[in-house]
């Protein structure tokens, strides 16, 4: 295979060159001239002098700008001013000559100062083909330029003629090769035709051209796709059409009807197979005319397109969700910084308020509720985009559902009955328990809204086997509600899509469920039909690891300390707030706005007990990289990371440092600081310090 043509591999296995278009000998050739001069007046004068030549004139104000253009553009001639600030003509010419692409491009120096013999010799040594003195005589410049552009155009024309001749040779060789390949392929096709037809999952059909388009012939391969023998289709005229999905029947019949006018048809429809499942069939064919030209039969083929349709839908959904995920990730980072300031200031105000200021307290409470709704919205967006910070543990799904059931019963109300159908065996998976509970609560609330008059909500757990490993843990949440149409079912996981009235749903509940399960390497299935309820199945990877004990979250009082903390935050408002909170808790705080400043402090004699740093920061060094470097400098240093959005899982790779999600509140932050600072390693370090001093 040569470089002169792309190649493709035919069925026989030999290479065949793709035909390419010949060079256009009639296309007009045009030269491009680059004028480099820092004085716009000189550049304008040169343009005025040369515009009659009809070539494309490009100007550059400096050597740097000229070099940038030469990286990607081709010029027949370069008119280069010698005396320019910064990079002069000699330096520019040397760089032009040093590159293979522009080594042979003619350079004509323009100068008003360097007229002596030494400079002229230097100009030619630098690679110039000529020197023109300013003020430039338009006729001289035009004449000199025409010589080089004419030479360039003649060279281009010669290259084009040469390329055309080579194309003729290549085309002749290609046609000769393709002829031989076609003859061999025809012989192979004749030998293999029967074997291929038997091996392909294709059904061959023949139908009447008159409604109801009764099948006249159906190949026996139909049993592999539908589960029914061919005789059912030919002996019962309406058998095939009776099992087409009702929503697809009219469109399918119309395709056959129109075939008598267009001569061909192509359609896809859902067909109810013998196993009770619908499969997507692709049916296409042509009208076979009789000798007098009248249509007499419809010949067609049927393919099973179920897997292809499913993959197309999954790909479209994945692309849609990835696009929204990129948007929500960026919004979340800045939004959480803002909420950190709001919630932190509210904490400060609430701790200092007077008991008589009830009005002020009500306002603070309203602001807090609004900020917390904004925080929850951000977490829902991050969950959908699969970029939330998860804290997975190995848990028993049955135990979690049993413990969480009372809260779900309270959420759905007395009109809805919740039945638990939990597997007798232990079903373990490695997921974030809080997010799993949130997903179950979202599904329960959606089920409640789908049963306005009350109903039954069944939560069932099973193990779905897989070829390898412990299988999948399946959590099915099924309701007896109104169900969904096909259009709603296809869009049910889209963010902000809701069928509820304004103010009764954000449209993020199910998208949060989808994002959490997918981020946990699981899948979500949905089954729904109007009037027959809805079932969601969460398929989570099973595990044989030991179930971890879940630590109960209890409220604690705010406890500070006197240790020394290095606070690193690029957002000025967040930095100021956090500094106030930490100093208010009694800590001694040093601040830095980026990783570079923090490392400068760590290289000094400053005492630091804990590094408290944001993850996403400008300057090319993240908080995670800063923490790792800081640990190398000071192995006993405690580290606490914080972020509103950490990106595509960079913080989850090693999990070597604890992470505090933004927006954080003072009690949570104070508790995490004390847990880190009160670890046993801290006490051992203090015990060693007197000995080191001695």
N, C-alpha and C positions, 0 to 999 in steps of 0.2 A: 504493500500500500504506500502511495506517495503522499507528499504534502500538498499536491496540487488539487486534490479533490477529497471531499469527505467520503467515508466508506460506510457501507452497510453490509450486514451478513445475511444472505438469503437462506431459505430453508435447507439447501444442499450443503451449506457450511463453508462455501468459498466466498471471498470478498468481492464486492462489486462497487465500482466507483459511482457516486451520485453525479449526474450531469450538472454542470455549472454554466452560468450565462457567459457568453463571450465578451471580451472587452468592447466597449462602444467606441468605434473608430470615428463616429460623427460628433461625439461630445466635444464641445469647445474646451481647449486647454487654456488655463489662466495661471499666471505666475503671481506669487505673493511676495511683497517686499516689506521688510521690517526696518523702520526708521527709528533709531535710538538717539534721542537728544533731550537733555534736561530743559532746554529753552523751548517753550512752546512756539515762539515766533519762528525759530529756525525749523522746527518740525513742520510747521504750517507752510513755510516757504518751500520746503522740499516736496510736500504733498501737492502744492499748487503747480510745481514744475513737472511733476511726474504723472498727474492724473490723466493727461491726454493719452498716455500709453495704454490705458484700459485695464491695468492690472489692479489687484487688490492691495491697498496700501494700509499697513498696520503701524501704529506709533507706540513707542514705549518711552517713559520719562527717565528711566534709569537702567543701569546694567542689570540690576536684580530683576526688574520687571521683564526685561528682554530674555533673561535666562529662564524665567518661569514659562514664558510663551514657547521657547525653543524646546522645552521638555515634551510638549505634546503637539506642536505645530511645525509644519515644514515651510521654509521660505526659499525662494530662488536667489535672493540677494539680501545682505544686511548692510544698511548705511549706518555707521557707528561713529558717534561723536567721541573725539579723543578726550576732551577736557570736561569731566563731569564730577560733581561732588560724590564722595563715597567711593564707589567702584568706578575707576576711570575706564577709558576705552581699551587700554592695554590689558588690564586684568580681565575685562569682559571677553576680549578676543581670545585670551589664553584659555579661559574656561570653555569657550565655544569649541576651540580646536581640540580640547582634551577629551571631548565626547565623540564616540564613534558616529552617532547620528548626525552631528553637525560639523564633523571634521573637515568636510569638503565644501561646505557652504561658503560662497564668495563673500568677503568682507571688504567694504570700501570705507576708509576712515575719512571723517569730516573734521577739519580743524581750522581754527582761526588764530591759534597761538603758536603751535609747534610747527614752524616752517623751516627750521634749519635742517641741514643734511643729517645730523645725528638722529633727530627725532623721526625723520622720514625713513632712515635705515631701520630704526627700532620698530616703526610701524610695519614695514615689510617683514621684519623678523618675527613679529607677533602674529603673522598670518594674513596680513592684508594683501589684497590683489591690486589695490590702487589707493591713492590719497587725493582728496579734493579739498582745496582751500576755501575758507569762508572769507567774505561773503560768496556764496555759491552762485556761479553763473548757471541759470536755468538750462540753457542750451547744452552746456558741457555736461551737467549732471544728467540731463535727459539722454544724451548720446551715450555716455558711459553706461548708464543703467540699461539702455536698450541692448547693448552688446551682451551683457550677462543674461538678461531675461530671454533674449532670442536663443542663446545657447542652451539655457535651461529648458525652453519649450521644445527645441529640437531634440534634446535628450529625452524628454518625456514622450515625444511622439515616437522616437525610435524604440523606447521601452514598450510603448503600447503596441507597436507593430510586431515586436518580438513576442509579446504576450499573446497576441492574436494568432500568430503562427503556431506557437506552442499549444494554444487552445485547439486549433484544428487537428494537430497531431494527437492530443489527448482524446479529443472527441472521436476521432477515427478508431483509436485503440479501444475506447470504451464501448462503442457500438459493436465492434467486432467481438469483444469479450462478452457483452450482454447477449448477443445472438447465440453464442456457444452455450452460455449459461442457461438461456431460455430453452434451448433444445434439450439439454440434459435434464432441466427441471420438469419439462413436459413428460419426458420418459419416466422420470421418477414418480411423477404425480399419477400417471396411468397405472403404475405398478402398486402404488400405495393407497389408492383411492378407497378400496373396500375396507382395508384395515383401519384407516382414519375414521371413516364413517361409523364403524362399530365402536371405536374407542371414545368418541366425543359424546358428551352428555347433551345431545341435540335430538329433538323430536321433529320428524318430518310430517307435514300434514297436507291434506288436500281437502278443500271445502267447496261447497256449492256457492255460486255467485248470487243466489237469491236468498233473502231472509227466510229462515233464521240461520243461514250459512251452515247448513248441516255438514258435519265432517264426513267425507267420503273415504278418507284413508288417514290412519294415524300409525306411526311406526311404534314397534314394541318397546322402544326405549322410554316411552312415556311412563312406564311403571316405575322406573328409577326415580323420577321426579315427583310424580303425583301419588304413587302407591296404588293406582288403579290400572287394570289391563286396558289395552287398546280397544278391545271389543266394547267396553262400556261407552266409549265415545262414538263409535260408529253405529251401534245398535240402538242407542237412546239419543234421539236428535237433540234434545235440549239439556243433556247431561253436562256437557262442558260449560255452557253459559249459566246453568243453574248454580254453579259453585264459584262463580266470579263474585268478588266482594260487591255488595250493593252500591257502594259509592263509586265503583269503577265500571259497572256494567254498561251504562249509557254511553260513556266515552269509548269503550271498547267496540260496541256494536257500531257506533258512528264511524270508527276507523275502517271496519270491513265495508260498510256502506259506501264510504267515499272512495274505496279502492276501485270501484267500477268506473269512476271518472278519472282518477289520477293514474291508474295502472299499478299502484303499489300501496302498501300500508305498513305501519310500524306502530306498535303500542305496547305499554306495560300495564299489567293489572295484577291484583292480588287474587290468588286462587286457593280455595280451601281443600287441602290434601287429605289423604286417608287418615293421617295421624291427628287430624283436628287442628293443625296449624296452617296459617296462611303463608304461602310462599309467593314471592314476586316473580312473575313469568314475563319474559320479553318475547313477543310474537311479531314476526315480520315476514312479508312475502310479496308476491307479484301476481298479476292477473295473467293467466295463460290463454292467449287467443286461439281460436280455431282457424281453419284454413280460410274461411270467409271473413276473418277479422273480428268476429263477434266473440265476446268473453264467454268462456265455457267453464273455467275452473280457477280456483285460487290456490296457488302453491305457496306454502310457508314453512318456516322453521320456528320452533319454540325453544328458548334457552332459560335456564334457571338463573335469574338475576338477583336472587335474595341477598347473597353475600356482597355483591358489588354495590347494591343499593344501601346496605347497612354501612359499608365502609365509606361511601360517599357522604352519608348523613353524619357519621362520626367525624370525618375530616372537616366538614363544614362547621360542625359544632365546635370542634377543637380550635379552628382558626378564629371563629367568632369570640370564643372565650379567651383566647390568648391576647387578642387585640384589646378587649376590655380589661384584661389583667394588667397589661402594661400601663393603661391609663390609671386604673385604681391604685397601682403601686406608687406611682409618682404623686398622686393626690394625697395618699395616706401619709407620706413622709412629712410634708409641710403642714397638713391638717393636724397631725398629732403634736407637732411642735407648738402650734397655736393652742391646742387644748391643754397641753402641759402648763402653759403660762396661766390660762384661765383657771384651771382647777387648783393650781398651786396658790394663786392669789386668793382664791375663795377660802382655802384652808387657813391662810394667814389672817384674813378678815374675821372668819368665824371664831378663831381662837382668841381674838382680842375684843370681840363685841361685848357691849354692856347688856345686862339682862333686860333693861328697860327698852332697848332698841328693837322691839318686836318687828317693826316695819322693815328695818334694815335686815333683820334675820329672814323675813319672808322673801325679800328680794334676792338675798344670797341663795336661799333654797331654790328659787325659780331658776336662777342662773346655773346652779349646779345641775338641776334636772336637764336643762337644755344642753349643757356641755356633755353630760353623760349620754344623752341621746346621740349627740354628734360622735362621741367615742364609740358607741355601739354600732353606729352606721359605718364608721371606718373599719371596724373589725369585721363587719359583714362583707364589705367590699374586698378586704384582704382575704377573707375565707373563700369567697367566690373565685378570686384570681389565683388561689393556691399559693399565696405568698405570706400567709400568716405565720407567726411563730408558734409552733406546736411543742408540747411537752409530753410526748408519748410514754406510756408505761404498759407493761404486760398485765392485762386485766381479764377477769371472767365476765363475759358479756351478760350471762344470765344473772349474776349477782348484781351487776350495775343496773340492769333493767328492774330487778326486784326492788332495789333500794330507791330507784328514781320514780317508780310507778306512782307513789302517793302524790308527788308534785304534778305529774301528768294528769292524774285524776282531778286534782284541784283546778288545773288549767282548762280542761275540757268541760267541766261542769257536770251537774247531776244528770242532765238529759242524755249524756253519752256514757255507755258502759264500756269499760276497758277490760278485755280478757287477755290474760297472759298464757301463751302456749309455748313454754320454754322447753328446750331439749333436756333430756335427763343427763346427758354427758356434759362435761365441762367444755365450754367453747371459749378458747383464749385467743386474743388478738393483741397487737401492739399499736395502740392509738392513744390520742389525747382524750382522757375521760371527760373532761369538761366540754370539749367540742362535740363528743359523741352524745352527751346529754343534751346539749343545745340542739343538735340535729334531730334527736328524738322528740324534743319539745316542739320544734318547728313543724315536724310532720304531724304531731298530735293536734296542734292548733289549726293547721290546714284541714285536717280531717274533721275537726269540730265545725269549722266554717262551711264544710261541704255537707254537713248534716244539720241544717237549721232546725229541724223538728226532732232532733235527737237520733240516736242510732247506736251501732256497735263498732268499736274499734278493737281489732285483734292484733296483738304483737306476738309474733312467732319467731323462734330461733331454730335454725337447723345448720348442719354442716353439709356443704356442697363439695363433693369429691373433685380432685384434680389429678392429672397424671402423676404428679410428683408432690411431695410435701404433705403437710397436714390438711390441705384443702382450704376452702373459703368458709368464713363464718357469715351466714346469711341472716340478716335481721329484716323480717317482713312486717310492714305496718300497713294493715288493710282496713278500709272503712266501708261502710254500707251507704255511702253518700250518693250525690247526684252524678258523679263521674265526670269525665272530660271528653270533649270532642277531639278528633284527630289533630286539628289545627292547634288547639290549646295544649294537647299532650306534647306536640313537637316543640313548643316554645316554653314549656313549664320551667325549665332551668335557666332561662335567660334572666339576667339581672333587671330589676325594675319592671318586669312584666307581671301584671296581676289582673285578675278578672273581678277583684273586689271593688267596692265603692271607694271613692276618694276619701282618704283618711282612715280606711280600715285595713290597709296593708301597704307595706313599702315595696313589695315585689322582690325582696332580697332573701326571704326565708329559705326557699328551695334552692336558690343559687348558692347560698351558704352551705347547705347540705351537700350539694354537688361538689363544691370546691374542697370541703373538708375531706370527703371520701376519696376524691381523686388525689389530693395531696398525701393521703395515707395509703396510696398505692392500691386503692379499691375501685369498685365500679358501682354505679347506681342503675337499677332497672325500674321501669315504671309500666304498670299495666292498668288500663282504665277504659271504661266504656260508658257511654251516657246511660244513666239510670241503673247501672250495675256496680257502682262504687269504684274505688281506686286502691291500688296496692303499690307501695314503694318497697324495693328490696335494696338494702345496703349490703354489698358484698365486700367484706374486709379480709385481708390475708390472715389465715390462721397461723398459730405458732405453738410449738411444744415447750416453750420456755416457761419457767416457774412464774406463777401469778405474783405480782408485787403488791404489797400492802399499801393501800391508799391513805395518805395522811390527811386527816380532817383539818379544814381551815377554820381557825378560831380567831376571834377578834382580840387583839392585844392593845395595851396602852402604848403610846408613843414614847420610846426610850431613845435618848441621844447618847453622846459620849464626848470625849476630849481628844480622840485620836486625830492624826494628821491625814487629810484627804487631798489628793490631787484631782481636781475637777477639770475635765476636758470637754468643751462644748462649743461648736461653731456658731450656733444661733445666740445672738447677744441677749435676747429677752429670756430665753430658757436659761442661759448661763447666770444672768442676774437673779432670776427667781430661785434657782437651785442653790446658789451661793447664800441667799438670804435664809432659805430653809435649813441648810446645813449648819450655818453659823448660829441660827436660832436653836438648833439642837445641841449646840455646845462644841461642835467640831472645829478644828483649825484647818482652814481651807486655802490651798494655792490653786490658781486657775490658769488655764491655757485654752486658746481658741482653735488649736489644730495639733496634729501629731508632732510636728517639728518643734513647736514651743514646749510641748510636754517632754519630749526627749532631751531638750536642752536642760530642763530643770532636773530630770532624772540623772543626768551626767554630773550634776553638782553634788554638794554635800547635804542637800536638803533632805530632811527626814520625811518619809512618806509611808504611812501604814496601809493605805488603800488607794487604788487608781479607779476613779469613777468616770468612764468615758463614753461618749456617743460613738455609735458604730459608723454611720454614714457621715463622712466629713470631706471637705474639699482638700486639695493639695496632693492627691494621689495616694495617700496612706490612710487606710481605714482604721477605725478604733480597734478592730480585731488584730490587725498587724501591729498596731501600737502596743496592745496588751501582750502579744507574744514577745516583742522586743524588750518591753519593760520587764517581763519575767526573766529574760536572759540576763538583764543587768542586775535585777534584784529578785532572786528566786523565791524569797519569802513574801513578796508583795501580794496583797489581796487585790483582786480585780472584780469590778462590777461593770458590765456593759449595759447600755441603754439605747433604744432606738424606737422610732415610730414605724420604720420600715427598713428591713435589712437586706432586701433584694432577693435574688434567686437562691436562697438557702445557704449563703456563705457562712452564716453564724451557726447553721445546723451541722456543718461538716464534722467538726471535732467536738463540739459541746464542752470544750475545756473550761469555759468561763460562764458563770450565771448571767442571765439576761433579764433586765427589768424593762417591760414594754412601756412605751409612751402611749397615752398620757398616764403618768403615775401619780399617785396621791401620797401625801406625807406619811401616813401610817405604814403603807406598803414599803415605801423606800426605807423608812427608819428600821423596819423589821428586817429587811434584807441586809442592811448595813451591819446591824448588830450580829446577825447570824454569821456573817463573814468575819467580822472583827473579833468575835468571841470564840472562834475555833481554837482547839487545843494548840495548834502550831504557834499561835500568837503568844501563848503563855510560855512555851518552851523558848521562844526567841528572847523574851524578856529575862528568862532565867539565865540565859547564856551571856547577856550583855554585861553584867558586873565582872564575870571572869575575863571577858574580852578586854574590859577597861584596865584590869590589873596587868 
